[in-house]
Amino acid sequence: MDVNSALAFSTLKEVANELLLVSTLDDLSTDFTKAQTLLESTTLFILSAILKYG
């Protein structure tokens, strides 16, 4: 999964409860988790670079 896909899944997760069936949410739960993990690691990388290099 790339960062753009992760952003899309993260955005979808915000409104998914109102748009999708519970079974579909269950099917997508792995993708939601992957997206969150990727975005968190990307954010940490960016923040550490900012702190290191100003």
N, C-alpha and C positions, 0 to 999 in steps of 0.2 A: 504494500500500500504506500502510495506517495503522500506528500504533505497536502496536496490539493484534495485528494480523496478523503484524507483524514479530516480536513476541515468540513467537507461536505457531510460526512457521517456525523461529525460533532454537531453541526447545525441541524441535521435531521433529528438527532436524538432529542434536541430541545423541544420539538413539537410532535415527535412521533407518537406519543400517547394519545393525542387527539386525532391523528391521521390514520394510524395503522392498527390492524388487528393484533391481539395479543400473540397469536401464533407467529405472525410476521416479525414482531418485536423479538420474540424468542429466537427466531432464525437469524436475526441481525445482531444479536447480543455479542457474538464473537467479534464482528466487525466494529461495533461500538467500542469494545474494549481495546482492540488493536489501534483504533483511531486515537483514543484517549492516551494510550501509552506512547504512541509516536509523537503526538503534540506535546505531551509533557517532556519527553526527552529532547525534542527540538527546542522547546522554551528554555529548558535548563542549559542546553548548549549555547544558545544565544546569550542568555544572562551571564553565563560564566565567561564568554568572550568579551562581553561589555565590561565586566568587572576586571578582567585581566588586562585588556588593551585600552580601556577607557572609551 
